[in-house]
Amino acid sequence: MVPARPPVKFLDLAHQHKRLQDEIDLGLKRIFEESSFVLGPAVEEFEQAFADYCGAKHCVTVSSGTAALHLSLLAMGVRQGDEVITAPNSFIATAEAISFCGATPRFVDVTLDTATINIKQISDAINQKTKVILPVHLYGQPVLMSEIIELARERGLKILEDACQAHGAMINRKSVGTMGDAGCFSFYPGKNLGAAGDGGAVITNDDHLAEKLRLLRNHGSKKKYHHQIVGHNFRLDSIQAAILKIKLRYLNEWNKKRQEIASYYNSQLKGLKGIESLRVLDGTEPVYHLYVIQVENRKLVEQILRECSISYGIHYPVPIHLQPAYLSLGLMEGSFPNAEMLSRKVLSLPIYPDLTREDQVTVIKALYRASEPLTK
Ligand SMILES: *Cc1c(COP(=O)(O)O)cnc(C)c1O
């Protein structure tokens, strides 16, 4: 008889918030006292804190990670007829942001061992229409930026980093998001730094870009009822900013816990037939928004995880170029073999700062059970 135990959750934010409840209550009380609910002092304070955290000159908060990507591309001058190079195995928002500008995503396949854009193939995708290279630090793993920076410089292109899953991830001690012309973050509740609702930010060292972003997020206006350009209503709430500022103080501690869980998973899964962890590139510090394995027989592994009451995710089951939303691109199956292969093999294990060692052991035991039939 297997002793009854509670299910292993994929993500549990309730514990984290319970510990922070007093701080959050105090922060929210102040927002109601000030009653400046949109772009108030709390927003400016959080922007300063997040810019400092990343080591960037500017942080411009917005209403979501999607808005951050969209406005960054607009601010970089992307428009109808342009192309933006990115990977086909991201969350759909990466491609949507390109489409919102009237531009077209130009996909480049990924490498199998990292699931991130194959840098060697980027130059072949560049043409007259290319304006921006948009690498995605998928799952919290940094894409190596130096070659992309060199290429962009040579070809006169901008770089926008999608760091929506990678708050605090580093390459040679430099924060992701600070190496391109701008970097975008999402504060969707489940992200490594999450609000109590939607939120996002762009960081940049470029004064001109920051200025443009501030206009774009707020109806093209610097002074109330004076509008320099046609903009959007993509502002962050003060309530979200207050919560984010409190949670930012814990981000390093939480990322460290994720890294500890990942290194436990890495060590336990090493050598297990039919199950492979992603490769960690030299000089990079991933922050494991997700802990993703590649499995030969995903159906079987899924079945065993379900039997063991272990929640898991698939990020992502359909690559963007094969989504109905992007059929108009006319890209057939086989266009990006590695991204397509990954969509069939990836599986995300539970990972979050409060995941207990007991739960981690339960996950590993289930995977050992799953891998046995594969080896025989
Ligand atoms: C979450 C996410 C986004 C979008 O962020 P939202 O805040 O949900 O709009 C964009 N890109 C990637 C890679 C993401 O994971």
The ligand as a MOL file (V3000), in Angstrom:
LIG
                    3D

  0  0  0     0  0            999 V3000
M  V30 BEGIN CTAB
M  V30 COUNTS 15 15 0 0 0
M  V30 BEGIN ATOM
M  V30 1 C 4.7380 35.4040 -19.7900 0
M  V30 2 C 5.4510 35.6430 -21.0550 0
M  V30 3 C 5.1610 36.7260 -21.8890 0
M  V30 4 C 3.9740 37.6270 -21.7000 0
M  V30 5 O 3.8180 38.1630 -20.4720 0
M  V30 6 P 2.3430 38.5870 -19.9400 0
M  V30 7 O 2.6860 39.3720 -18.7170 0
M  V30 8 O 1.6040 37.3410 -19.6490 0
M  V30 9 O 1.7100 39.4200 -20.9860 0
M  V30 10 C 5.9580 36.9330 -22.9980 0
M  V30 11 N 6.9750 36.1090 -23.2960 0
M  V30 12 C 7.2700 35.0400 -22.5410 0
M  V30 13 C 8.4120 34.1720 -22.9250 0
M  V30 14 C 6.5090 34.7630 -21.4060 0
M  V30 15 O 6.7650 33.6780 -20.6770 0
M  V30 END ATOM
M  V30 BEGIN BOND
M  V30 1 1 1 2
M  V30 2 1 2 3
M  V30 3 2 2 14
M  V30 4 1 3 4
M  V30 5 2 3 10
M  V30 6 1 4 5
M  V30 7 1 5 6
M  V30 8 2 6 7
M  V30 9 1 6 8
M  V30 10 1 6 9
M  V30 11 1 10 11
M  V30 12 2 11 12
M  V30 13 1 12 13
M  V30 14 1 12 14
M  V30 15 1 14 15
M  V30 END BOND
M  V30 END CTAB
M  END
